[in-house]
């Protein structure tokens, strides 16, 4: 699946850091892709460098949560993902502690989506022609945060579901 901001998904349910080529669909995502490409070359030139890229999903604060669960098509661009700003700060702290040379990129998102509708329903409506591979949870993020969990110890603690009554 394409990372957040890098175009439509190619296979929801197999979201990861990703063996799929990036597909930038905006100037913003193109700039991020070019930065990462440049960083790969910098690390090749200087193998002692340690560079970490955090691919934040849509950063939100508690005040933003009341607007969640809107039209599915309005939030399809990042597969209904988000990151609570407090968990984003945690990811930055963990990334600053990363040691070892080389370049690593991590998707930083909350473990749930911004929608109350189940993922299967959202995918069927918005991406009807896209094959779903693997298991998808009812509201589990469709962006893989597994690499950040494993290599950084990232464990997001905040969900909009705990804040909105």
Secondary structure as GFF3:
##gff-version 3
##sequence-region A 1 165
A	DSSP	alpha_helix	27	45	.	.	.	ID=ss1
A	DSSP	beta_strand	50	56	.	.	.	ID=ss2
A	DSSP	beta_strand	59	60	.	.	.	ID=ss3
A	DSSP	three_ten_helix	62	67	.	.	.	ID=ss4
A	DSSP	three_ten_helix	72	78	.	.	.	ID=ss5
A	DSSP	beta_strand	83	84	.	.	.	ID=ss6
A	DSSP	alpha_helix	85	96	.	.	.	ID=ss7
A	DSSP	beta_strand	102	108	.	.	.	ID=ss8
A	DSSP	alpha_helix	119	126	.	.	.	ID=ss9
A	DSSP	alpha_helix	146	147	.	.	.	ID=ss10
A	DSSP	pi_helix	148	152	.	.	.	ID=ss11
A	DSSP	three_ten_helix	160	162	.	.	.	ID=ss12
###
